[in-house]
Amino acid sequence: MLPPHAPGMRIGLFGGTFDPPHAAHRAACLLAMRRLGLDRVWWLVTPGNPLKDTSGLAPLAERLAAARALADHPRIDVTDLEAHLGTPFTFGTISYLVKRCPQVRFVWIMGADNLRSFHRWQRWREIANMVPIAVIDRLGPSLYSAAGTAGHALDFARLPETAARSLADRKPPAWIFLHGLKSPLSSTALRAERAKKSP
C-alpha cells in the first residue's frame, strides 16, 4: 500500500484533491525536492477535502490517473493512501505514517494558500508538532498567508529559508517558507473553467 521507502529517507508529503492536477503541483514538488534535499515526494490524492464542497469532484480513479500522467517523475509517487486508510483528515494520515515508518523523515508540503486556512484543519497544531512543514509561495496568497492565524501561532518555529536543507532533520514544530515558484495556476480556477465548458 505504501510507496517505496526506507529508514533514513527524506520524503515529502503533498496532499490534495488534485481536481485537476496541474503543472504548479509538479513544480512545487520539484522545488521542494531540490531545496529540501528530499529523496521522494508522495502525492496523497484524497477522496475529498472536508473544508470544501466535493459534490462536483471528479472520481478518485480519474484524478489518480491524471495525477500520475502529470507527475511523470521517477521520485514522485502518486497514491490513494487516504482512501485505503479511511482517514478523511490530514492528521489521521500523518499519524499513521509517522507510526508506521518511524525512521522516515517526513516533511509536509503545502502551498501558501493552505497556510492561510491551516488553522481550520482538524488538529492542525498537532500536525505541526508531528512533521516539519514546507510552505511553497504562490502568486497572491504568499503576500498575506504567513500573517494569518496559523502563521502567527507558529511564527516561533519558522526557520530562515537558508536552513531549507536541514528542515527534514529538524524536530517539529519547524517550518519554512520557500520562494521561487510564482505560478498563477489553481485547481479551483481550473475547475470553474471546466464547469463553464460542460453542458
Biotite code that builds the C-alpha atoms (Angstrom):
import biotite.structure as struc

atoms = struc.array([
    struc.Atom([0.000, 0.000, 0.000], chain_id="A", res_id=1, res_name="MET", atom_name="CA", element="C"),
    struc.Atom([2.834, 2.417, 0.814], chain_id="A", res_id=2, res_name="LEU", atom_name="CA", element="C"),
    struc.Atom([5.154, 3.714, -1.925], chain_id="A", res_id=3, res_name="PRO", atom_name="CA", element="C"),
    struc.Atom([8.887, 2.842, -1.723], chain_id="A", res_id=4, res_name="PRO", atom_name="CA", element="C"),
    struc.Atom([10.544, 3.983, 1.495], chain_id="A", res_id=5, res_name="HIS", atom_name="CA", element="C"),
    struc.Atom([13.429, 3.023, 3.779], chain_id="A", res_id=6, res_name="ALA", atom_name="CA", element="C"),
    struc.Atom([14.801, 4.144, 7.148], chain_id="A", res_id=7, res_name="PRO", atom_name="CA", element="C"),
    struc.Atom([16.573, 7.496, 6.923], chain_id="A", res_id=8, res_name="GLY", atom_name="CA", element="C"),
    struc.Atom([14.849, 8.583, 3.723], chain_id="A", res_id=9, res_name="MET", atom_name="CA", element="C"),
    struc.Atom([13.544, 12.140, 3.442], chain_id="A", res_id=10, res_name="ARG", atom_name="CA", element="C"),
    struc.Atom([10.046, 12.038, 1.992], chain_id="A", res_id=11, res_name="ILE", atom_name="CA", element="C"),
    struc.Atom([7.792, 14.961, 1.192], chain_id="A", res_id=12, res_name="GLY", atom_name="CA", element="C"),
    struc.Atom([4.031, 14.525, 1.631], chain_id="A", res_id=13, res_name="LEU", atom_name="CA", element="C"),
    struc.Atom([1.864, 16.580, -0.700], chain_id="A", res_id=14, res_name="PHE", atom_name="CA", element="C"),
    struc.Atom([-1.870, 16.185, -0.196], chain_id="A", res_id=15, res_name="GLY", atom_name="CA", element="C"),
    struc.Atom([-4.881, 17.422, -2.091], chain_id="A", res_id=16, res_name="GLY", atom_name="CA", element="C"),
    struc.Atom([-7.858, 16.552, -4.253], chain_id="A", res_id=17, res_name="THR", atom_name="CA", element="C"),
    struc.Atom([-5.841, 17.180, -7.440], chain_id="A", res_id=18, res_name="PHE", atom_name="CA", element="C"),
    struc.Atom([-9.029, 18.113, -9.254], chain_id="A", res_id=19, res_name="ASP", atom_name="CA", element="C"),
    struc.Atom([-7.473, 18.706, -11.635], chain_id="A", res_id=20, res_name="PRO", atom_name="CA", element="C"),
    struc.Atom([-3.738, 18.238, -11.100], chain_id="A", res_id=21, res_name="PRO", atom_name="CA", element="C"),
    struc.Atom([-1.718, 20.968, -12.812], chain_id="A", res_id=22, res_name="HIS", atom_name="CA", element="C"),
    struc.Atom([1.838, 21.990, -13.620], chain_id="A", res_id=23, res_name="ALA", atom_name="CA", element="C"),
    struc.Atom([2.219, 24.082, -10.454], chain_id="A", res_id=24, res_name="ALA", atom_name="CA", element="C"),
    struc.Atom([1.667, 20.951, -8.301], chain_id="A", res_id=25, res_name="HIS", atom_name="CA", element="C"),
    struc.Atom([4.593, 19.287, -10.032], chain_id="A", res_id=26, res_name="ARG", atom_name="CA", element="C"),
    struc.Atom([6.736, 22.426, -9.992], chain_id="A", res_id=27, res_name="ALA", atom_name="CA", element="C"),
    struc.Atom([6.130, 22.933, -6.245], chain_id="A", res_id=28, res_name="ALA", atom_name="CA", element="C"),
    struc.Atom([7.229, 19.371, -5.519], chain_id="A", res_id=29, res_name="CYS", atom_name="CA", element="C"),
    struc.Atom([10.330, 19.601, -7.686], chain_id="A", res_id=30, res_name="LEU", atom_name="CA", element="C"),
    struc.Atom([11.244, 22.857, -5.951], chain_id="A", res_id=31, res_name="LEU", atom_name="CA", element="C"),
    struc.Atom([10.764, 21.245, -2.524], chain_id="A", res_id=32, res_name="ALA", atom_name="CA", element="C"),
    struc.Atom([12.679, 18.145, -3.568], chain_id="A", res_id=33, res_name="MET", atom_name="CA", element="C"),
    struc.Atom([15.658, 20.217, -4.688], chain_id="A", res_id=34, res_name="ARG", atom_name="CA", element="C"),
    struc.Atom([15.708, 22.801, -1.893], chain_id="A", res_id=35, res_name="ARG", atom_name="CA", element="C"),
    struc.Atom([14.954, 20.404, 0.991], chain_id="A", res_id=36, res_name="LEU", atom_name="CA", element="C"),
    struc.Atom([17.109, 17.538, -0.284], chain_id="A", res_id=37, res_name="GLY", atom_name="CA", element="C"),
    struc.Atom([14.172, 15.104, -0.405], chain_id="A", res_id=38, res_name="LEU", atom_name="CA", element="C"),
    struc.Atom([14.601, 11.555, -1.695], chain_id="A", res_id=39, res_name="ASP", atom_name="CA", element="C"),
    struc.Atom([10.971, 11.249, -2.812], chain_id="A", res_id=40, res_name="ARG", atom_name="CA", element="C"),
    struc.Atom([7.635, 13.045, -2.732], chain_id="A", res_id=41, res_name="VAL", atom_name="CA", element="C"),
    struc.Atom([4.327, 11.235, -2.205], chain_id="A", res_id=42, res_name="TRP", atom_name="CA", element="C"),
    struc.Atom([1.214, 12.800, -3.679], chain_id="A", res_id=43, res_name="TRP", atom_name="CA", element="C"),
    struc.Atom([-1.666, 11.895, -1.381], chain_id="A", res_id=44, res_name="LEU", atom_name="CA", element="C"),
    struc.Atom([-4.733, 12.134, -3.613], chain_id="A", res_id=45, res_name="VAL", atom_name="CA", element="C"),
    struc.Atom([-7.576, 12.456, -1.141], chain_id="A", res_id=46, res_name="THR", atom_name="CA", element="C"),
    struc.Atom([-11.121, 11.150, -1.678], chain_id="A", res_id=47, res_name="PRO", atom_name="CA", element="C"),
    struc.Atom([-12.368, 14.640, -0.682], chain_id="A", res_id=48, res_name="GLY", atom_name="CA", element="C"),
    struc.Atom([-11.492, 17.820, 1.186], chain_id="A", res_id=49, res_name="ASN", atom_name="CA", element="C"),
    struc.Atom([-13.564, 18.223, 4.409], chain_id="A", res_id=50, res_name="PRO", atom_name="CA", element="C"),
    struc.Atom([-13.256, 22.019, 4.085], chain_id="A", res_id=51, res_name="LEU", atom_name="CA", element="C"),
    struc.Atom([-14.613, 22.204, 0.542], chain_id="A", res_id=52, res_name="LYS", atom_name="CA", element="C"),
    struc.Atom([-17.761, 21.321, -1.367], chain_id="A", res_id=53, res_name="ASP", atom_name="CA", element="C"),
    struc.Atom([-16.929, 17.989, -3.024], chain_id="A", res_id=54, res_name="THR", atom_name="CA", element="C"),
    struc.Atom([-20.236, 17.482, -4.861], chain_id="A", res_id=55, res_name="SER", atom_name="CA", element="C"),
    struc.Atom([-18.644, 18.207, -8.241], chain_id="A", res_id=56, res_name="GLY", atom_name="CA", element="C"),
    struc.Atom([-15.411, 16.327, -7.561], chain_id="A", res_id=57, res_name="LEU", atom_name="CA", element="C"),
    struc.Atom([-14.141, 14.075, -10.349], chain_id="A", res_id=58, res_name="ALA", atom_name="CA", element="C"),
    struc.Atom([-13.986, 10.351, -9.400], chain_id="A", res_id=59, res_name="PRO", atom_name="CA", element="C"),
    struc.Atom([-10.889, 9.349, -7.402], chain_id="A", res_id=60, res_name="LEU", atom_name="CA", element="C"),
    struc.Atom([-9.681, 6.886, -10.074], chain_id="A", res_id=61, res_name="ALA", atom_name="CA", element="C"),
    struc.Atom([-9.847, 9.640, -12.685], chain_id="A", res_id=62, res_name="GLU", atom_name="CA", element="C"),
    struc.Atom([-7.915, 12.094, -10.509], chain_id="A", res_id=63, res_name="ARG", atom_name="CA", element="C"),
    struc.Atom([-5.291, 9.441, -9.692], chain_id="A", res_id=64, res_name="LEU", atom_name="CA", element="C"),
    struc.Atom([-4.753, 8.659, -13.372], chain_id="A", res_id=65, res_name="ALA", atom_name="CA", element="C"),
    struc.Atom([-4.474, 12.356, -14.236], chain_id="A", res_id=66, res_name="ALA", atom_name="CA", element="C"),
    struc.Atom([-2.048, 12.977, -11.352], chain_id="A", res_id=67, res_name="ALA", atom_name="CA", element="C"),
    struc.Atom([0.157, 10.037, -12.403], chain_id="A", res_id=68, res_name="ARG", atom_name="CA", element="C"),
    struc.Atom([0.222, 11.248, -16.001], chain_id="A", res_id=69, res_name="ALA", atom_name="CA", element="C"),
    struc.Atom([1.168, 14.748, -14.893], chain_id="A", res_id=70, res_name="LEU", atom_name="CA", element="C"),
    struc.Atom([3.721, 13.815, -12.207], chain_id="A", res_id=71, res_name="ALA", atom_name="CA", element="C"),
    struc.Atom([5.759, 11.675, -14.601], chain_id="A", res_id=72, res_name="ASP", atom_name="CA", element="C"),
    struc.Atom([8.844, 11.660, -12.380], chain_id="A", res_id=73, res_name="HIS", atom_name="CA", element="C"),
    struc.Atom([10.822, 8.696, -11.012], chain_id="A", res_id=74, res_name="PRO", atom_name="CA", element="C"),
    struc.Atom([10.825, 10.158, -7.486], chain_id="A", res_id=75, res_name="ARG", atom_name="CA", element="C"),
    struc.Atom([7.193, 11.297, -7.280], chain_id="A", res_id=76, res_name="ILE", atom_name="CA", element="C"),
    struc.Atom([4.788, 8.588, -6.122], chain_id="A", res_id=77, res_name="ASP", atom_name="CA", element="C"),
    struc.Atom([1.059, 9.173, -6.615], chain_id="A", res_id=78, res_name="VAL", atom_name="CA", element="C"),
    struc.Atom([-1.077, 7.281, -4.103], chain_id="A", res_id=79, res_name="THR", atom_name="CA", element="C"),
    struc.Atom([-4.666, 6.946, -2.863], chain_id="A", res_id=80, res_name="ASP", atom_name="CA", element="C"),
    struc.Atom([-3.394, 6.004, 0.594], chain_id="A", res_id=81, res_name="LEU", atom_name="CA", element="C"),
    struc.Atom([-6.095, 8.024, 2.381], chain_id="A", res_id=82, res_name="GLU", atom_name="CA", element="C"),
    struc.Atom([-8.867, 6.070, 0.631], chain_id="A", res_id=83, res_name="ALA", atom_name="CA", element="C"),
    struc.Atom([-7.297, 2.792, 1.829], chain_id="A", res_id=84, res_name="HIS", atom_name="CA", element="C"),
    struc.Atom([-6.791, 4.074, 5.361], chain_id="A", res_id=85, res_name="LEU", atom_name="CA", element="C"),
    struc.Atom([-10.203, 5.708, 5.565], chain_id="A", res_id=86, res_name="GLY", atom_name="CA", element="C"),
    struc.Atom([-8.620, 8.851, 7.008], chain_id="A", res_id=87, res_name="THR", atom_name="CA", element="C"),
    struc.Atom([-10.673, 11.892, 5.943], chain_id="A", res_id=88, res_name="PRO", atom_name="CA", element="C"),
    struc.Atom([-8.336, 14.282, 7.758], chain_id="A", res_id=89, res_name="PHE", atom_name="CA", element="C"),
    struc.Atom([-4.634, 15.002, 7.250], chain_id="A", res_id=90, res_name="THR", atom_name="CA", element="C"),
    struc.Atom([-3.995, 14.492, 10.964], chain_id="A", res_id=91, res_name="PHE", atom_name="CA", element="C"),
    struc.Atom([-5.034, 10.817, 10.728], chain_id="A", res_id=92, res_name="GLY", atom_name="CA", element="C"),
    struc.Atom([-2.908, 10.193, 7.642], chain_id="A", res_id=93, res_name="THR", atom_name="CA", element="C"),
    struc.Atom([0.228, 11.733, 9.126], chain_id="A", res_id=94, res_name="ILE", atom_name="CA", element="C"),
    struc.Atom([-0.337, 9.960, 12.463], chain_id="A", res_id=95, res_name="SER", atom_name="CA", element="C"),
    struc.Atom([-0.463, 6.637, 10.632], chain_id="A", res_id=96, res_name="TYR", atom_name="CA", element="C"),
    struc.Atom([2.659, 7.358, 8.588], chain_id="A", res_id=97, res_name="LEU", atom_name="CA", element="C"),
    struc.Atom([4.884, 8.532, 11.447], chain_id="A", res_id=98, res_name="VAL", atom_name="CA", element="C"),
    struc.Atom([3.902, 5.455, 13.488], chain_id="A", res_id=99, res_name="LYS", atom_name="CA", element="C"),
    struc.Atom([4.222, 3.030, 10.579], chain_id="A", res_id=100, res_name="ARG", atom_name="CA", element="C"),
    struc.Atom([7.559, 4.491, 9.353], chain_id="A", res_id=101, res_name="CYS", atom_name="CA", element="C"),
    struc.Atom([9.231, 5.935, 12.475], chain_id="A", res_id=102, res_name="PRO", atom_name="CA", element="C"),
    struc.Atom([12.657, 6.190, 10.838], chain_id="A", res_id=103, res_name="GLN", atom_name="CA", element="C"),
    struc.Atom([11.497, 8.003, 7.719], chain_id="A", res_id=104, res_name="VAL", atom_name="CA", element="C"),
    struc.Atom([11.915, 11.777, 7.861], chain_id="A", res_id=105, res_name="ARG", atom_name="CA", element="C"),
    struc.Atom([8.617, 13.109, 6.530], chain_id="A", res_id=106, res_name="PHE", atom_name="CA", element="C"),
    struc.Atom([8.022, 16.744, 5.576], chain_id="A", res_id=107, res_name="VAL", atom_name="CA", element="C"),
    struc.Atom([4.539, 18.101, 4.857], chain_id="A", res_id=108, res_name="TRP", atom_name="CA", element="C"),
    struc.Atom([4.474, 20.291, 1.732], chain_id="A", res_id=109, res_name="ILE", atom_name="CA", element="C"),
    struc.Atom([1.707, 22.843, 1.255], chain_id="A", res_id=110, res_name="MET", atom_name="CA", element="C"),
    struc.Atom([1.004, 25.887, -0.885], chain_id="A", res_id=111, res_name="GLY", atom_name="CA", element="C"),
    struc.Atom([0.826, 29.312, 0.717], chain_id="A", res_id=112, res_name="ALA", atom_name="CA", element="C"),
    struc.Atom([-2.959, 29.311, 0.217], chain_id="A", res_id=113, res_name="ASP", atom_name="CA", element="C"),
    struc.Atom([-3.189, 26.295, 2.549], chain_id="A", res_id=114, res_name="ASN", atom_name="CA", element="C"),
    struc.Atom([-1.154, 28.038, 5.239], chain_id="A", res_id=115, res_name="LEU", atom_name="CA", element="C"),
    struc.Atom([-3.783, 30.765, 5.181], chain_id="A", res_id=116, res_name="ARG", atom_name="CA", element="C"),
    struc.Atom([-6.531, 28.245, 6.080], chain_id="A", res_id=117, res_name="SER", atom_name="CA", element="C"),
    struc.Atom([-4.346, 25.836, 8.097], chain_id="A", res_id=118, res_name="PHE", atom_name="CA", element="C"),
    struc.Atom([-5.950, 26.883, 11.401], chain_id="A", res_id=119, res_name="HIS", atom_name="CA", element="C"),
    struc.Atom([-9.228, 25.390, 10.120], chain_id="A", res_id=120, res_name="ARG", atom_name="CA", element="C"),
    struc.Atom([-7.688, 21.926, 9.635], chain_id="A", res_id=121, res_name="TRP", atom_name="CA", element="C"),
    struc.Atom([-8.595, 19.312, 12.220], chain_id="A", res_id=122, res_name="GLN", atom_name="CA", element="C"),
    struc.Atom([-5.913, 19.209, 14.952], chain_id="A", res_id=123, res_name="ARG", atom_name="CA", element="C"),
    struc.Atom([-3.618, 21.498, 12.974], chain_id="A", res_id=124, res_name="TRP", atom_name="CA", element="C"),
    struc.Atom([-1.371, 22.261, 15.921], chain_id="A", res_id=125, res_name="ARG", atom_name="CA", element="C"),
    struc.Atom([-0.767, 18.539, 16.392], chain_id="A", res_id=126, res_name="GLU", atom_name="CA", element="C"),
    struc.Atom([0.086, 18.198, 12.687], chain_id="A", res_id=127, res_name="ILE", atom_name="CA", element="C"),
    struc.Atom([2.702, 20.922, 13.166], chain_id="A", res_id=128, res_name="ALA", atom_name="CA", element="C"),
    struc.Atom([4.058, 19.001, 16.152], chain_id="A", res_id=129, res_name="ASN", atom_name="CA", element="C"),
    struc.Atom([4.379, 15.755, 14.160], chain_id="A", res_id=130, res_name="MET", atom_name="CA", element="C"),
    struc.Atom([6.229, 16.779, 10.998], chain_id="A", res_id=131, res_name="VAL", atom_name="CA", element="C"),
    struc.Atom([8.220, 19.750, 9.716], chain_id="A", res_id=132, res_name="PRO", atom_name="CA", element="C"),
    struc.Atom([6.308, 21.809, 7.139], chain_id="A", res_id=133, res_name="ILE", atom_name="CA", element="C"),
    struc.Atom([7.459, 23.446, 3.911], chain_id="A", res_id=134, res_name="ALA", atom_name="CA", element="C"),
    struc.Atom([5.219, 26.228, 2.582], chain_id="A", res_id=135, res_name="VAL", atom_name="CA", element="C"),
    struc.Atom([5.620, 26.993, -1.121], chain_id="A", res_id=136, res_name="ILE", atom_name="CA", element="C"),
    struc.Atom([4.907, 30.530, -2.255], chain_id="A", res_id=137, res_name="ASP", atom_name="CA", element="C"),
    struc.Atom([2.173, 31.277, -4.768], chain_id="A", res_id=138, res_name="ARG", atom_name="CA", element="C"),
    struc.Atom([1.084, 34.395, -6.580], chain_id="A", res_id=139, res_name="LEU", atom_name="CA", element="C"),
    struc.Atom([-1.312, 36.314, -4.382], chain_id="A", res_id=140, res_name="GLY", atom_name="CA", element="C"),
    struc.Atom([-1.661, 34.168, -1.239], chain_id="A", res_id=141, res_name="PRO", atom_name="CA", element="C"),
    struc.Atom([2.052, 34.499, -0.428], chain_id="A", res_id=142, res_name="SER", atom_name="CA", element="C"),
    struc.Atom([1.602, 38.163, 0.321], chain_id="A", res_id=143, res_name="LEU", atom_name="CA", element="C"),
    struc.Atom([-0.525, 37.576, 3.409], chain_id="A", res_id=144, res_name="TYR", atom_name="CA", element="C"),
    struc.Atom([-0.573, 33.835, 4.249], chain_id="A", res_id=145, res_name="SER", atom_name="CA", element="C"),
    struc.Atom([2.204, 33.993, 6.864], chain_id="A", res_id=146, res_name="ALA", atom_name="CA", element="C"),
    struc.Atom([0.312, 36.819, 8.591], chain_id="A", res_id=147, res_name="ALA", atom_name="CA", element="C"),
    struc.Atom([-2.755, 34.599, 9.159], chain_id="A", res_id=148, res_name="GLY", atom_name="CA", element="C"),
    struc.Atom([-3.814, 32.746, 12.318], chain_id="A", res_id=149, res_name="THR", atom_name="CA", element="C"),
    struc.Atom([-1.557, 29.700, 11.819], chain_id="A", res_id=150, res_name="ALA", atom_name="CA", element="C"),
    struc.Atom([1.368, 31.779, 10.568], chain_id="A", res_id=151, res_name="GLY", atom_name="CA", element="C"),
    struc.Atom([1.212, 33.924, 13.717], chain_id="A", res_id=152, res_name="HIS", atom_name="CA", element="C"),
    struc.Atom([0.765, 30.942, 16.036], chain_id="A", res_id=153, res_name="ALA", atom_name="CA", element="C"),
    struc.Atom([3.715, 29.098, 14.505], chain_id="A", res_id=154, res_name="LEU", atom_name="CA", element="C"),
    struc.Atom([5.960, 32.122, 13.960], chain_id="A", res_id=155, res_name="ASP", atom_name="CA", element="C"),
    struc.Atom([8.266, 30.942, 16.762], chain_id="A", res_id=156, res_name="PHE", atom_name="CA", element="C"),
    struc.Atom([9.016, 27.765, 14.769], chain_id="A", res_id=157, res_name="ALA", atom_name="CA", element="C"),
    struc.Atom([9.716, 29.438, 11.422], chain_id="A", res_id=158, res_name="ARG", atom_name="CA", element="C"),
    struc.Atom([13.205, 28.873, 10.049], chain_id="A", res_id=159, res_name="LEU", atom_name="CA", element="C"),
    struc.Atom([15.068, 31.124, 7.623], chain_id="A", res_id=160, res_name="PRO", atom_name="CA", element="C"),
    struc.Atom([14.974, 29.972, 4.030], chain_id="A", res_id=161, res_name="GLU", atom_name="CA", element="C"),
    struc.Atom([18.724, 29.360, 4.180], chain_id="A", res_id=162, res_name="THR", atom_name="CA", element="C"),
    struc.Atom([18.008, 26.445, 6.570], chain_id="A", res_id=163, res_name="ALA", atom_name="CA", element="C"),
    struc.Atom([15.889, 24.600, 3.983], chain_id="A", res_id=164, res_name="ALA", atom_name="CA", element="C"),
    struc.Atom([18.346, 21.749, 3.545], chain_id="A", res_id=165, res_name="ARG", atom_name="CA", element="C"),
    struc.Atom([18.102, 20.864, 7.248], chain_id="A", res_id=166, res_name="SER", atom_name="CA", element="C"),
    struc.Atom([14.300, 21.019, 7.575], chain_id="A", res_id=167, res_name="LEU", atom_name="CA", element="C"),
    struc.Atom([13.735, 17.246, 7.304], chain_id="A", res_id=168, res_name="ALA", atom_name="CA", element="C"),
    struc.Atom([16.176, 16.699, 10.188], chain_id="A", res_id=169, res_name="ASP", atom_name="CA", element="C"),
    struc.Atom([14.533, 19.244, 12.498], chain_id="A", res_id=170, res_name="ARG", atom_name="CA", element="C"),
    struc.Atom([12.388, 18.315, 15.461], chain_id="A", res_id=171, res_name="LYS", atom_name="CA", element="C"),
    struc.Atom([8.886, 19.711, 14.864], chain_id="A", res_id=172, res_name="PRO", atom_name="CA", element="C"),
    struc.Atom([7.376, 22.180, 15.138], chain_id="A", res_id=173, res_name="PRO", atom_name="CA", element="C"),
    struc.Atom([9.563, 23.634, 12.396], chain_id="A", res_id=174, res_name="ALA", atom_name="CA", element="C"),
    struc.Atom([8.542, 25.229, 9.139], chain_id="A", res_id=175, res_name="TRP", atom_name="CA", element="C"),
    struc.Atom([9.964, 27.194, 6.278], chain_id="A", res_id=176, res_name="ILE", atom_name="CA", element="C"),
    struc.Atom([8.641, 29.421, 3.511], chain_id="A", res_id=177, res_name="PHE", atom_name="CA", element="C"),
    struc.Atom([10.178, 28.565, 0.141], chain_id="A", res_id=178, res_name="LEU", atom_name="CA", element="C"),
    struc.Atom([10.139, 31.260, -2.514], chain_id="A", res_id=179, res_name="HIS", atom_name="CA", element="C"),
    struc.Atom([10.828, 30.812, -6.191], chain_id="A", res_id=180, res_name="GLY", atom_name="CA", element="C"),
    struc.Atom([7.578, 29.371, -7.529], chain_id="A", res_id=181, res_name="LEU", atom_name="CA", element="C"),
    struc.Atom([5.337, 32.076, -8.932], chain_id="A", res_id=182, res_name="LYS", atom_name="CA", element="C"),
    struc.Atom([2.699, 30.100, -10.773], chain_id="A", res_id=183, res_name="SER", atom_name="CA", element="C"),
    struc.Atom([-0.804, 31.551, -11.100], chain_id="A", res_id=184, res_name="PRO", atom_name="CA", element="C"),
    struc.Atom([-2.293, 28.085, -11.689], chain_id="A", res_id=185, res_name="LEU", atom_name="CA", element="C"),
    struc.Atom([-5.054, 26.997, -9.325], chain_id="A", res_id=186, res_name="SER", atom_name="CA", element="C"),
    struc.Atom([-7.177, 23.825, -9.255], chain_id="A", res_id=187, res_name="SER", atom_name="CA", element="C"),
    struc.Atom([-10.134, 25.907, -8.061], chain_id="A", res_id=188, res_name="THR", atom_name="CA", element="C"),
    struc.Atom([-9.881, 28.221, -11.069], chain_id="A", res_id=189, res_name="ALA", atom_name="CA", element="C"),
    struc.Atom([-9.374, 25.285, -13.445], chain_id="A", res_id=190, res_name="LEU", atom_name="CA", element="C"),
    struc.Atom([-12.472, 23.544, -12.008], chain_id="A", res_id=191, res_name="ARG", atom_name="CA", element="C"),
    struc.Atom([-14.529, 26.703, -12.512], chain_id="A", res_id=192, res_name="ALA", atom_name="CA", element="C"),
    struc.Atom([-13.327, 26.897, -16.110], chain_id="A", res_id=193, res_name="GLU", atom_name="CA", element="C"),
    struc.Atom([-14.223, 23.221, -16.615], chain_id="A", res_id=194, res_name="ARG", atom_name="CA", element="C"),
    struc.Atom([-17.707, 23.806, -15.179], chain_id="A", res_id=195, res_name="ALA", atom_name="CA", element="C"),
    struc.Atom([-18.285, 26.687, -17.586], chain_id="A", res_id=196, res_name="LYS", atom_name="CA", element="C"),
    struc.Atom([-17.473, 24.456, -20.545], chain_id="A", res_id=197, res_name="LYS", atom_name="CA", element="C"),
    struc.Atom([-19.623, 21.497, -19.504], chain_id="A", res_id=198, res_name="SER", atom_name="CA", element="C"),
    struc.Atom([-23.140, 21.408, -20.995], chain_id="A", res_id=199, res_name="PRO", atom_name="CA", element="C"),
])
